[in-house]
Each structure stands twice: as C-alpha cells, then as structure tokens.
Amino acid sequence: MVLEPVLAEEARGIGALGIDWVTLVVYLVNFGILLGLLYVVAYKPVLKMLDHRSRMVRESLEEVDRVRDEAKRQQEELEKRFQEGRQESQRLLVQAKQMAQQYREEEATKARREAEQFLVQARETVQRENEAALHDVRVRFVDLAVLAAERVIERSLDREAHREVLERMLEETTEMKEG
C-alpha cells in the first residue's frame, strides 16, 4: 500500500484521466509527421485535383451558358426568318391575287373587244349583203322596167338609155323615202 499514495498523487491532475505524458507526446509527434506527409503527398495533389475539377466545372458551366446563348440567338434568328418567310408568302399571295384579278380584267376586256369586233363585222356583213341584195333588186327592176317599157312601146329603144333613166328615177325614189 505504499504505492497507493504515489498513485493517489498521480491520480490528481492529468494522470487522473489516465493519460501518459510520454505516450501523448509520441502520439502528437507521430500525428504531426503524419500530417506533414499527408500535406506533401496527398493534400497538394488533392487540392490540385479539386482546382482542376472546379476549373472543369466552371468551364462546363461557361460552355453551357455559351451554348444556351447561342441556342437562344439561333432560336431568335429562326423566328425572324420564319416571320420573314411568312411575310414573303403573304406578299406573294397578295401579288398572285392581284395578278389573277388583272388577268381576269384583261381577259374580260379582250372578250368585250372581240365581241364588239364580231358585232361590227356582222353589221358590215349584213350591210354589204343588204346593199348587194338591194343592188340586185334594182338591176332586176330596171331590167323588168325596160322589158315592160319595150313591150308597152313595142319598139326597141336604146336599152342603155332606158337603164340610165330608170336608175335615176330609182335613186330619186330612194332619196325621197330616206328623206
């Protein structure tokens, strides 16, 4: 029991916790050496790897932003082209309608001109045929009148002189009817 007071003295202070100073110093030196080795061997490469990874992530994010901006720009450009295409198609549609209307008007005008021309030609043809028929009737009338005059007079007069007299008489009769 002689050891009890020595143990009791040691039991007061840090010894009461069951910690040995020598062992603690050895553990602390070992821990310091281990930290130094880890710092040199592992910490710098891990930091380098983490820096590299963060740089890669940052570059990837920048690339994503760039691609997003590019996609947005292309989308806007496509929308602009789409609007331009829509406007162009509307313009072409209006132009086609105008051309169709103009074509219809030209064809209607052309048809009216042809109809008028046909009517003029038909009137001229009817007029010529009327004049030819009238002339034929006059010639036959003169011939009949000369023949009748010859029979009435029973002598033969100059046929050409009779024709002139009768034609003059016919013209005067026609002028009287028209007037």
C-alpha positions in Angstrom: 0.0 0.0 0.0 2.9 2.0 -0.2 2.2 2.6 -3.8 -1.2 3.9 -3.1 -0.1 7.4 -2.0 2.1 7.6 -5.1 -0.7 6.5 -7.3 -3.1 8.8 -5.5 -0.7 11.7 -6.2 -0.5 10.9 -9.8 -4.2 10.4 -9.8 -4.7 14.1 -9.2 -4.1 16.2 -12.3 -3.8 14.8 -15.9 -2.9 11.4 -14.5 -6.4 11.1 -13.1 -7.6 11.0 -16.6 -5.4 8.1 -17.4 -3.2 10.0 -19.9 0.5 9.3 -20.0 2.6 12.3 -21.0 5.3 10.4 -22.8 2.8 8.5 -24.9 0.9 11.7 -25.6 4.0 13.4 -26.9 4.9 10.4 -29.0 1.3 10.4 -30.4 1.5 14.1 -31.1 4.9 13.8 -32.9 3.5 10.9 -34.9 0.4 12.8 -35.7 2.5 15.9 -36.8 4.7 13.7 -39.0 1.6 12.0 -40.5 0.0 15.5 -41.1 3.3 16.7 -42.8 3.4 13.6 -45.0 -0.3 13.8 -45.9 0.2 17.5 -46.7 3.1 16.8 -49.0 1.9 13.6 -50.5 -1.9 13.9 -50.5 -3.1 17.4 -49.8 -1.3 19.2 -52.7 -2.4 16.6 -55.3 -5.9 16.6 -53.8 -6.0 20.5 -53.9 -4.6 20.4 -57.5 -7.3 17.8 -58.5 -10.0 19.9 -56.8 -8.8 23.0 -58.5 -8.7 21.2 -61.8 -12.2 19.8 -61.2 -13.6 23.2 -60.2 -12.0 24.7 -63.3 -13.6 22.0 -65.4 -17.0 22.6 -63.8 -16.6 26.4 -64.3 -15.6 25.8 -68.0 -18.6 23.4 -68.4 -20.9 26.0 -66.9 -19.5 28.7 -69.1 -19.9 26.3 -72.1 -23.5 25.6 -71.1 -24.1 29.4 -70.8 -22.4 29.9 -74.2 -24.4 27.1 -75.8 -27.6 28.4 -74.2 -26.9 31.9 -75.5 -26.1 30.5 -78.9 -29.3 28.4 -78.9 -31.3 31.5 -77.9 -29.7 33.5 -80.7 -30.4 30.8 -83.2 -33.9 30.5 -82.0 -34.4 34.2 -82.4 -32.8 34.1 -85.8 -35.1 31.2 -86.8 -38.1 33.1 -85.6 -37.0 36.1 -87.5 -36.6 34.0 -90.7 -39.9 32.4 -90.1 -41.6 35.8 -89.8 -39.8 37.0 -92.9 -40.9 33.8 -94.7 -44.5 34.4 -93.5 -44.4 38.0 -94.7 -42.9 37.0 -98.0 -45.6 34.3 -98.5 -48.3 36.9 -97.7 -46.8 39.3 -100.1 -46.6 36.6 -102.8 -50.2 35.7 -102.1 -51.4 39.3 -102.5 -49.3 39.6 -105.6 -50.8 36.4 -107.0 -54.3 37.7 -106.3 -53.6 41.0 -107.9 -52.2 39.2 -111.0 -55.2 36.9 -111.1 -57.5 39.9 -110.9 -55.5 41.7 -113.6 -55.6 38.6 -115.8 -59.4 38.4 -115.4 -59.8 42.1 -116.2 -57.6 41.7 -119.3 -59.5 38.6 -120.4 -62.8 40.4 -119.9 -61.6 43.4 -121.8 -60.3 41.2 -124.6 -63.6 39.3 -124.8 -65.5 42.6 -124.9 -63.3 43.8 -127.7 -63.7 40.5 -129.6 -67.4 40.7 -129.2 -67.6 44.3 -130.4 -65.3 43.4 -133.3 -67.6 40.5 -134.1 -70.7 42.7 -134.0 -69.0 45.3 -136.2 -68.0 42.6 -138.7 -71.5 41.1 -138.6 -73.1 44.6 -139.1 -70.8 45.2 -142.0 -71.5 41.8 -143.5 -75.3 42.4 -143.1 -74.9 45.9 -144.6 -72.9 44.5 -147.6 -75.4 41.8 -148.1 -78.3 44.3 -147.9 -76.6 46.6 -150.4 -75.9 43.6 -152.7 -79.5 42.4 -152.4 -80.8 46.0 -153.0 -78.5 46.4 -156.0 -79.6 43.0 -157.3 -83.3 44.1 -156.9 -82.6 47.4 -158.6 -80.9 45.7 -161.5 -83.7 43.2 -161.9 -86.3 46.0 -161.5 -84.5 48.1 -164.2 -84.4 45.0 -166.5 -88.1 44.4 -165.8 -89.0 48.0 -166.3 -87.0 48.1 -169.6 -88.7 44.9 -170.7 -92.1 46.3 -169.7 -91.4 49.6 -171.5 -90.3 47.7 -174.6 -93.5 45.8 -174.6 -95.6 48.8 -173.9 -94.0 50.8 -176.6 -93.4 47.7 -178.7 -90.4 49.0 -180.2 -86.9 48.7 -179.1 -85.3 51.8 -177.7 -81.8 52.1 -176.7 -81.5 49.8 -173.7 -78.7 51.7 -172.0 -80.5 55.0 -172.2 -83.6 53.4 -170.6 -81.5 51.9 -167.9 -80.0 55.2 -167.0 -83.4 56.9 -166.9 -84.8 54.1 -164.6 -81.8 54.1 -162.3 -82.1 57.9 -161.9 -85.7 57.5 -161.1 -85.0 54.7 -158.6 -82.4 56.9 -156.9 -84.8 59.8 -156.7 -87.4 57.5 -155.2 -84.9 56.1 -152.7 -83.8 59.6 -151.7 -87.4 60.6 -151.2 -88.1 57.6 -149.0 -85.0 58.3 -146.9 -85.6 62.0 -146.6 
